[in-house]
Amino acid sequence: MTDTPNTQALRERFELIQSKRESLIRLLERPNLGTLRIDVNQALEEVDELIDEFKRTFPDL
């Protein structure tokens, strides 16, 4: 598959989302989150779902 500008932009956005996931993981490791932990967990679940859907939709990217 050759990269078109749209394909490249999509790949870059996907990589950005994946990097944000790592930020959420690091945030969960902090002991002083309190009730914010619930929101971070929810965001992590939603990012994971988005990543899974993206991989199913665009398996070649």
C-alpha positions as CSV (number, residue, x, y, z in Angstrom):
1,M,0.0,0.0,0.0
2,T,1.4,3.4,-1.0
3,D,1.0,6.2,1.4
4,T,-1.2,9.0,0.2
5,P,-1.3,12.3,2.1
6,N,-4.6,11.1,3.7
7,T,-3.1,7.8,4.7
8,Q,-0.1,9.4,6.2
9,A,-2.3,11.9,8.2
10,L,-4.5,9.0,9.4
11,R,-1.4,7.1,10.5
12,E,0.0,10.1,12.4
13,R,-3.3,10.7,14.2
14,F,-3.5,7.0,15.2
15,E,0.0,7.2,16.5
16,L,-0.9,10.3,18.5
17,I,-3.8,8.4,20.1
18,Q,-1.6,5.5,21.0
19,S,0.9,7.9,22.6
20,K,-2.0,9.4,24.7
21,R,-2.9,5.9,25.9
22,E,0.6,5.6,27.4
23,S,0.1,8.9,29.2
24,L,-3.1,7.6,30.7
25,I,-1.3,4.4,31.9
26,R,1.4,6.5,33.6
27,L,-1.3,8.7,35.2
28,L,-3.0,5.6,36.6
29,E,0.3,4.7,38.4
30,R,0.1,7.9,40.5
31,P,-1.1,7.2,44.0
32,N,-2.8,10.5,44.6
33,L,-5.5,10.5,41.9
34,G,-8.4,10.0,44.2
35,T,-11.8,9.9,42.4
36,L,-10.1,11.1,39.2
37,R,-8.9,7.5,38.8
38,I,-12.5,6.6,37.7
39,D,-12.3,9.1,34.8
40,V,-8.8,8.1,33.8
41,N,-9.9,4.4,33.7
42,Q,-12.9,5.4,31.6
43,A,-10.7,7.4,29.2
44,L,-8.3,4.4,28.9
45,E,-11.2,2.0,28.1
46,E,-12.5,4.4,25.4
47,V,-9.0,4.8,23.9
48,D,-8.6,1.0,23.9
49,E,-11.9,0.6,22.1
50,L,-11.0,3.3,19.6
51,I,-7.6,1.6,18.9
52,D,-9.3,-1.8,18.4
53,E,-11.9,-0.4,16.0
54,F,-9.2,1.5,14.1
55,K,-7.1,-1.7,13.7
56,R,-10.2,-3.7,12.5
57,T,-11.2,-1.0,10.1
58,F,-7.6,-0.3,8.8
59,P,-5.6,-3.5,9.2
60,D,-2.9,-2.4,6.8
61,L,-2.1,0.8,8.6
